[in-house]
């Protein structure tokens, strides 16, 4: 089991080295993005250090913000977003306070999401609202997996983040066949380079298991493509515009979400 104490020096060192590299590049967009990481990484690390209460708090906050961004992309109304946010938070809190009741709470959340268009009598748009709400619950509800994972969840997030960065730069440099029509800028060369970088990060962090490796190498890119599909359907470039250098929060955790789902499936 990885510990937050063992991860902290690596995270601090990586943040410092990347800061030097960004300063040397003199690229404003990279500097803005690094500043956001410089604020976010210590806060998230401190929350994970607190244990399950801190991890649950982070997952709840992230889940609510992600629901707001996702709801904007798929045009969910206020009532739909409020119920979806409550369902995601409920699943996260169940993972912390009553692990044996997670699926029961998720089922209750699904029923509540279905009730919103039913009560409104929305014959024209109800099916779309229901489908979007249930997808949101499945997609964002996996944040609850961070609670039992603890420091391993933090290691997974670091690994998929490194893989994303490596895939972006390697894909631009190496070129080659496109990964998917859903995201024309992504290349197989970048995906493979990202997988190598992510697996290397897991090795450095001593994160255990082949399931973590599969989650990073397969789940990470799949999560990126899933969000690309949602954004293309919404004709949007980013999930939001409030996070400096990154668009929205959903743009930063898309790979983590499906990686967590893969890890859950693999046990």
Secondary structure, DSSP 8 states (H G I E B T S, - for coil): ---HHHHHHHHHHHHHHHHHHHHHHT-HHHHHHHHHHHHHHHHHHHHHHT-HHHHHHHHHHHHHHHHHHHHHHTT--HHHHHHHHHHHHHHHHHHHH-GGGHHHHHHHHHHHHHHHHHHHT-TTTHHHHHHHHHHHHHHHHGGGHHHHHTHHHHHHHHHHHHHHHHHHHHHHHH--SBS-GGGTT-BHHHHHHHHHHHHHHHHHTT---HHHHHIIIIIHHHHHHHHHHHHHHHT-S-S-S-BTTTB-HHHHHHHHHHHHHHHHHH-
